């Protein structure tokens, strides 16, 4: 058997080093022994945006981007989306195995118990302007829960952690629904313990004067599937933030608020809104070829295609495409779907996109479904945050239980001035003032 090691010849010193290789990686700290002299700090790696750096070991989500594979705890996403509820999948992600029937009953009961918000938290929400962005409201309110549950700071206590996990998974749909009602000036609707997770969310969103809200089962199931698909996605931007903030042993409400803030950016959670803008810009199916030509000439971007990880068809996109058909049977066909289907057809047959491995990702169809269900684009990222909370909390808990993890503190390559002599104010030369926007 070949030796699992990397031999490095430092041509600066002609010294040779042997670095162990484990699971296709080398330890960055093993490079520190490579020095030019006793005063040398040692070799570091430079990797902006973590393009080729593993920051942790994780057993939660497996992705093979070249083959288009996504698994939670070993289970293919296709099977989970077909056969499970979101709360089953949340339990799997958080605790490692699918629940038994008694475990699921207890889990659902606990989550249902924790859907209610403290009245002072409702008052906090009411302090936002009528036009406040729902994502800003969500981030702020989740952070505010840190003051409602001060015991949450005891993050090394497993029982305390589990309680906060149930609180966050339970309350996130309530907060999300209240941000939506706030934007419309409607009174808040209390959770209904008789309803499922997604049905209850729809109840808090859309109940008006009727005595009992009855969710359409097809739409509720479609929303459940969308929640499953968005529950976790390995070490993405927001998961990395959750781990980084959590590494300081900040409580999970503050860490989740930070992760949600990362998700709010258009390069992360806001991509499906950009897809809708693109489809609106195209306007009609017959204009798709001309738009594609502009993309190929470098004048426009094709939103919802391509992914940092996937170099094949995003497996979530296939499932969402199937769910879209079910949703449109209830809501009526969204005109944007025809544009999207034509755009996908042309792109998948065009050598330009095939060569660049630009395939539809999860954002390509999710925005169309959300809009068909009645959500405004500004709510899309909030809808993303609800299920991703389970993934964030799983990443956070795994990080806290990993003996190798310490407070996150990346190195830098310093490019500034060397040591300079201080110049008194009266001896400094006149320099141009910095430009202001």
C-alpha positions as CSV (number, residue, x, y, z in Angstrom):
1,X,0.0,0.0,0.0
2,X,1.3,3.5,-0.8
3,X,2.2,5.6,2.1
4,X,-0.4,8.2,3.1
5,X,1.9,11.2,3.2
6,X,3.0,14.2,1.2
7,X,6.7,14.9,0.7
8,X,7.6,18.6,0.4
9,X,10.9,19.9,-0.7
10,X,11.5,23.5,0.4
11,X,13.7,24.9,-2.3
12,X,14.5,27.9,-0.1
13,X,16.3,25.7,2.3
14,X,16.6,22.4,0.5
15,X,14.9,20.8,3.6
16,X,12.4,18.0,3.1
17,X,9.3,17.5,5.1
18,X,6.8,14.6,5.3
19,X,3.2,15.7,5.9
20,X,0.6,13.0,6.8
21,X,-2.5,12.8,4.5
22,X,-5.8,11.9,6.2
23,X,-9.1,11.7,4.4
24,X,-7.7,13.6,1.4
25,X,-6.5,16.5,3.5
26,X,-3.3,17.7,5.3
27,X,-3.3,19.6,8.6
28,X,-2.6,23.2,8.0
29,X,-0.7,23.3,11.3
30,X,1.7,20.7,10.0
31,X,3.0,23.3,7.5
32,X,4.1,25.5,10.4
33,X,7.3,23.4,10.8
34,X,8.4,24.6,7.3
35,X,10.6,27.5,8.2
36,X,13.6,29.4,6.7
37,X,15.1,30.0,10.1
38,X,14.4,30.1,13.9
39,X,12.7,33.5,13.6
40,X,10.4,32.4,10.8
41,X,6.7,32.0,11.9
42,X,6.3,29.1,9.6
43,X,4.4,28.4,6.4
44,X,0.7,29.3,6.3
45,X,-1.9,28.7,3.6
46,X,-3.7,31.5,1.9
47,X,-7.3,30.6,0.8
48,X,-9.7,33.6,0.3
49,X,-13.4,32.4,0.7
50,X,-12.3,28.9,1.8
51,X,-12.2,27.7,-1.8
52,X,-10.1,24.7,-0.8
53,X,-10.0,24.6,3.0
54,X,-11.9,22.3,5.3
55,X,-12.7,24.2,8.5
56,X,-14.2,21.2,10.4
57,X,-15.1,17.6,10.3
58,X,-18.9,17.0,10.0
59,X,-21.2,14.0,9.9
60,X,-24.4,16.0,9.0
61,X,-24.6,16.6,5.2
62,X,-22.7,15.0,2.4
63,X,-22.5,16.6,-1.1
64,X,-20.9,15.3,-4.2
65,X,-21.1,18.3,-6.5
66,X,-19.8,16.5,-9.6
67,X,-22.4,13.7,-9.3
68,X,-25.2,15.8,-8.0
69,X,-25.6,14.0,-4.7
70,X,-27.0,15.4,-1.5
71,X,-27.5,13.3,1.6
72,X,-28.6,14.2,5.2
73,X,-26.9,11.8,7.7
74,X,-26.5,9.3,4.8
75,X,-30.1,9.4,3.5
76,X,-30.6,10.7,-0.1
77,X,-32.5,13.9,-0.3
78,X,-34.9,12.4,-2.8
79,X,-36.1,9.8,-0.3
80,X,-36.4,12.2,2.5
81,X,-38.4,14.7,0.4
82,X,-40.7,11.9,-0.8
83,X,-41.3,10.1,2.5
84,X,-40.7,12.4,5.4
85,X,-42.1,15.5,7.1
86,X,-39.9,18.4,7.7
87,X,-39.9,17.8,11.5
88,X,-38.7,14.2,10.9
89,X,-35.8,15.5,8.8
90,X,-35.0,18.2,11.4
91,X,-34.8,15.5,14.0
92,X,-32.5,13.5,11.8
93,X,-30.2,16.4,11.1
94,X,-30.1,17.5,14.7
95,X,-29.8,14.1,16.4
96,X,-28.3,11.8,13.8
97,X,-31.0,9.2,13.2
98,X,-34.6,9.2,11.9
99,X,-37.0,9.2,14.9
100,X,-39.0,6.2,16.0
101,X,-42.8,6.8,16.2
102,X,-42.7,7.6,20.0
103,X,-39.7,9.9,19.5
104,X,-41.4,11.7,16.6
105,X,-44.6,12.2,18.7
106,X,-42.6,13.7,21.6
107,X,-40.5,15.8,19.2
108,X,-43.5,17.2,17.4
109,X,-45.3,17.9,20.7
110,X,-42.3,19.7,22.1
111,X,-41.9,21.9,18.9
112,X,-45.6,22.6,19.0
113,X,-45.4,23.7,22.6
114,X,-42.6,26.2,21.8
115,X,-44.3,27.9,18.9
116,X,-45.7,30.7,21.1
117,X,-43.8,34.0,21.4
118,X,-43.6,35.9,24.7
119,X,-45.9,38.9,24.6
120,X,-42.9,41.3,25.1
121,X,-41.4,39.9,21.9
122,X,-44.6,40.7,20.1
123,X,-44.3,44.3,21.4
124,X,-40.7,44.3,20.1
125,X,-41.9,43.5,16.6
126,X,-44.5,46.2,16.7
127,X,-41.7,48.8,17.1
128,X,-40.5,48.3,13.6
129,X,-41.6,50.6,10.8
130,X,-44.5,49.5,8.6
131,X,-42.1,49.1,5.6
132,X,-39.3,47.2,7.6
133,X,-37.8,44.4,5.6
134,X,-38.9,41.0,7.0
135,X,-35.4,39.7,7.1
136,X,-34.1,42.5,9.2
137,X,-37.1,42.0,11.5
138,X,-36.4,38.3,11.8
139,X,-32.7,38.8,12.5
140,X,-33.4,41.4,15.2
141,X,-36.2,39.4,16.9
142,X,-34.2,36.2,17.0
143,X,-31.3,38.1,18.6
144,X,-33.8,39.7,21.1
145,X,-34.8,36.2,22.3
146,X,-31.4,36.0,23.9
147,X,-32.7,38.5,26.5
148,X,-35.9,36.5,27.0
149,X,-34.0,33.2,27.7
150,X,-30.8,34.2,29.6
151,X,-30.1,30.6,30.5
152,X,-29.3,29.9,26.9
153,X,-25.8,31.2,27.5
154,X,-25.0,27.9,29.2
155,X,-24.1,26.3,25.9
156,X,-22.0,23.5,27.3
157,X,-25.0,22.0,29.1
158,X,-26.6,19.4,26.8
159,X,-30.1,19.8,28.3
160,X,-30.0,23.6,28.0
161,X,-28.9,23.3,24.4
162,X,-31.7,20.9,23.6
163,X,-34.3,23.3,25.1
164,X,-33.0,26.2,23.0
165,X,-33.0,24.1,19.9
166,X,-36.7,23.2,20.4
167,X,-37.4,26.9,21.1
168,X,-35.7,28.1,18.0
169,X,-37.2,25.4,15.7
170,X,-40.6,26.1,17.2
171,X,-40.6,29.9,17.2
172,X,-39.0,30.6,13.8
173,X,-42.2,30.1,11.8
174,X,-44.1,32.3,14.3
175,X,-41.5,35.1,14.0
176,X,-41.5,34.8,10.2
177,X,-45.3,34.9,10.0
178,X,-45.4,37.9,12.3
179,X,-43.0,39.8,10.1
180,X,-45.3,39.2,7.2
181,X,-48.4,40.3,9.0
182,X,-46.6,43.4,10.3
183,X,-45.8,44.5,6.7
184,X,-49.5,44.3,5.9
185,X,-50.7,46.0,9.1
186,X,-52.7,42.9,10.1
187,X,-53.1,41.6,13.6
188,X,-50.9,38.7,14.6
189,X,-52.4,35.2,14.7
190,X,-51.5,32.9,17.5
191,X,-50.2,29.4,16.7
192,X,-52.8,26.6,16.5
193,X,-51.7,23.4,18.2
194,X,-54.0,21.3,16.2
195,X,-52.1,22.0,13.0
196,X,-48.9,20.5,11.5
197,X,-45.7,22.6,11.3
198,X,-46.3,24.0,7.8
199,X,-50.1,24.2,8.2
200,X,-49.6,26.2,11.4
201,X,-47.2,28.5,9.6
202,X,-49.8,29.1,6.8
203,X,-52.4,29.7,9.5
204,X,-50.3,32.4,11.1
205,X,-49.7,33.9,7.7
206,X,-53.1,33.9,6.1
207,X,-55.9,33.4,8.7
208,X,-58.4,36.3,8.6
209,X,-61.8,36.3,10.1
210,X,-62.7,32.6,9.7
211,X,-63.1,30.6,12.9
212,X,-60.6,27.9,11.8
213,X,-58.0,28.2,9.1
214,X,-57.8,25.2,6.8
215,X,-54.6,24.9,4.8
216,X,-54.7,23.4,1.3
217,X,-53.0,20.0,1.9
218,X,-51.1,20.1,-1.5
219,X,-49.6,23.5,-0.7
220,X,-48.8,22.5,2.9
221,X,-47.0,19.4,1.6
222,X,-45.2,21.4,-1.1
223,X,-44.0,23.8,1.6
224,X,-42.9,20.9,3.8
225,X,-40.8,19.6,0.8
226,X,-39.3,23.0,0.3
227,X,-38.4,23.1,4.0
228,X,-36.7,19.7,3.7
229,X,-34.6,20.8,0.7
230,X,-33.4,23.9,2.5
231,X,-32.7,22.3,5.9
232,X,-28.9,22.1,5.6
233,X,-26.3,22.4,2.9
234,X,-22.9,21.6,4.4
235,X,-20.4,24.5,5.1
236,X,-22.1,27.3,3.3
237,X,-21.7,31.0,4.2
238,X,-24.4,31.1,6.9
239,X,-23.4,27.7,8.4
240,X,-19.8,29.0,8.6
241,X,-21.1,32.1,10.4
242,X,-23.1,29.9,12.8
243,X,-20.0,27.9,13.7
244,X,-17.7,30.9,13.9
245,X,-20.0,32.9,16.2
246,X,-20.9,29.8,18.2
247,X,-17.2,29.1,18.7
248,X,-17.0,32.0,21.1
249,X,-19.7,30.3,23.1
250,X,-22.3,32.9,22.3
251,X,-25.8,31.7,22.9
252,X,-27.7,30.1,20.0
253,X,-30.2,32.9,19.6
254,X,-27.4,35.4,18.9
255,X,-25.5,32.9,16.7
256,X,-28.7,32.1,14.7
257,X,-29.3,35.8,14.2
258,X,-25.8,36.2,12.8
259,X,-26.3,33.2,10.5
260,X,-29.6,34.7,9.3
261,X,-27.8,37.9,8.6
262,X,-25.4,36.1,6.4
263,X,-28.3,34.3,4.7
264,X,-29.9,37.7,3.9
265,X,-27.4,38.6,1.3
266,X,-28.3,38.3,-2.4
267,X,-25.4,35.9,-3.1
268,X,-26.7,33.5,-0.5
269,X,-30.4,33.4,0.5
270,X,-31.6,36.1,-1.9
271,X,-30.8,34.3,-5.1
272,X,-34.3,33.1,-5.9
273,X,-35.6,36.7,-5.8
274,X,-33.0,37.5,-8.4
275,X,-34.3,34.7,-10.6
276,X,-37.8,36.2,-10.5
277,X,-36.3,39.6,-11.5
278,X,-34.6,37.9,-14.4
279,X,-37.8,36.1,-15.6
280,X,-39.6,39.5,-15.4
281,X,-36.9,41.1,-17.5
282,X,-37.1,38.4,-20.1
283,X,-40.9,38.9,-20.2
284,X,-42.1,36.0,-22.5
285,X,-41.0,32.6,-23.7
286,X,-40.2,33.8,-27.2
287,X,-37.6,36.3,-25.9
288,X,-35.6,33.6,-24.1
289,X,-33.1,32.9,-27.1
290,X,-32.2,36.6,-27.3
291,X,-31.6,36.7,-23.5
292,X,-29.4,33.6,-23.7
293,X,-27.4,35.2,-26.5
294,X,-26.8,38.3,-24.2
295,X,-25.7,36.0,-21.4
296,X,-23.2,34.2,-23.7
297,X,-21.8,37.5,-24.9
298,X,-21.1,38.5,-21.3
299,X,-23.7,41.3,-21.1
300,X,-26.1,39.6,-18.7
301,X,-26.0,36.9,-15.9
302,X,-28.0,33.8,-15.9
303,X,-29.5,33.7,-12.4
304,X,-30.4,30.3,-10.8
305,X,-27.9,28.4,-12.8
306,X,-24.5,27.2,-11.5
307,X,-23.3,26.6,-8.0
308,X,-20.0,26.8,-6.1
309,X,-20.4,23.1,-5.1
310,X,-22.6,21.5,-7.8
311,X,-21.1,20.8,-11.2
312,X,-24.1,18.8,-12.2
313,X,-27.8,19.2,-11.9
314,X,-28.7,20.3,-8.4
315,X,-30.7,17.3,-7.0
316,X,-32.9,19.8,-5.1
317,X,-33.9,21.5,-8.3
318,X,-35.4,18.3,-9.7
319,X,-37.6,17.8,-6.7
320,X,-38.7,21.5,-6.7
321,X,-39.6,21.2,-10.3
322,X,-41.9,18.3,-9.5
323,X,-43.4,20.2,-6.6
324,X,-44.0,23.2,-8.8
325,X,-46.4,21.1,-11.0
326,X,-48.4,20.1,-7.9
327,X,-48.6,23.7,-6.6
328,X,-49.7,25.0,-10.0
329,X,-52.6,22.5,-10.1
330,X,-53.9,24.4,-7.1
331,X,-52.9,28.0,-7.8
332,X,-53.1,28.0,-11.5
333,X,-50.0,28.0,-13.8
334,X,-47.6,30.9,-13.2
335,X,-46.6,32.5,-16.6
336,X,-43.0,32.6,-15.4
337,X,-42.9,28.8,-15.4
338,X,-43.1,28.7,-19.2
339,X,-40.2,31.1,-19.5
340,X,-38.2,29.1,-16.9
341,X,-38.8,25.8,-18.7
342,X,-37.7,27.3,-22.0
343,X,-34.7,28.9,-20.4
344,X,-33.7,25.5,-18.8
345,X,-34.3,23.6,-22.1
346,X,-32.0,25.9,-24.1
347,X,-29.3,26.1,-21.5
348,X,-29.1,22.3,-21.0
349,X,-28.7,21.9,-24.8
350,X,-26.2,24.7,-25.4
351,X,-22.5,23.8,-25.5
352,X,-21.7,27.2,-23.8
353,X,-23.5,26.2,-20.6
354,X,-22.7,22.5,-20.7
355,X,-18.9,23.3,-21.0
356,X,-19.2,25.6,-17.9
357,X,-21.4,23.1,-16.0
358,X,-24.1,25.6,-15.5
359,X,-27.1,23.6,-14.4
360,X,-30.3,24.8,-12.6
361,X,-29.9,25.1,-8.9
362,X,-32.4,25.1,-6.0
363,X,-33.1,28.8,-6.5
364,X,-34.3,28.5,-10.1
365,X,-37.8,27.1,-9.3
366,X,-38.3,27.9,-5.6
367,X,-39.0,31.6,-6.2
368,X,-41.7,30.8,-8.8
369,X,-43.4,28.4,-6.3
370,X,-43.3,30.9,-3.4
371,X,-44.8,33.6,-5.6
372,X,-47.5,31.3,-6.8
373,X,-48.4,30.5,-3.2
374,X,-48.8,34.2,-2.5
375,X,-45.5,35.2,-1.0
376,X,-43.9,38.5,-1.8
377,X,-40.2,38.4,-2.9
378,X,-39.0,40.0,0.3
379,X,-40.3,37.0,2.2
380,X,-38.3,34.5,0.2
381,X,-35.2,34.6,2.4
382,X,-37.3,34.4,5.5
383,X,-38.9,31.2,4.2
384,X,-35.3,29.9,3.6
385,X,-34.3,30.8,7.2
386,X,-37.1,28.8,8.8
387,X,-35.9,25.3,7.8
388,X,-32.2,26.3,7.7
389,X,-32.5,27.0,11.5
390,X,-32.4,23.2,12.0
391,X,-29.2,22.9,10.0
392,X,-27.6,25.8,11.7
393,X,-28.3,24.4,15.1
394,X,-27.0,21.0,14.1
395,X,-23.8,22.6,12.9
396,X,-23.6,24.6,16.1
397,X,-24.1,21.6,18.3
398,X,-21.6,19.5,16.4
399,X,-19.0,22.2,16.7
400,X,-19.5,22.5,20.5
401,X,-19.0,18.8,20.9
402,X,-15.9,18.6,18.7
403,X,-12.8,18.6,21.0
404,X,-10.7,19.9,18.2
405,X,-12.7,23.1,17.7
406,X,-11.6,26.4,19.4
407,X,-12.7,29.9,19.0
408,X,-12.5,30.8,15.2
409,X,-9.6,33.0,14.5
410,X,-8.2,32.9,10.9
411,X,-4.7,34.1,10.1
412,X,-4.0,36.9,7.6
413,X,-1.4,37.9,5.1
414,X,-0.4,41.4,6.2
415,X,0.1,43.8,3.3
416,X,0.2,47.1,5.1
417,X,3.1,49.4,6.1
418,X,6.2,48.3,7.9
419,X,7.0,50.0,11.2
420,X,6.9,53.8,10.7
421,X,8.0,56.8,12.8
422,X,5.2,58.8,14.3
423,X,4.9,62.3,12.7
424,X,3.5,65.2,15.0
425,X,0.5,66.9,13.6
426,X,2.3,70.2,12.9
427,X,5.0,68.4,10.8
428,X,2.7,66.3,8.6
429,X,2.4,67.3,4.9
430,X,-0.9,68.3,3.3
431,X,-2.6,65.4,1.6
432,X,-5.8,65.3,-0.3
433,X,-8.8,64.6,1.7
434,X,-10.4,61.2,1.0
435,X,-13.3,61.3,-1.5
436,X,-16.8,61.1,0.0
437,X,-19.7,59.4,-1.6
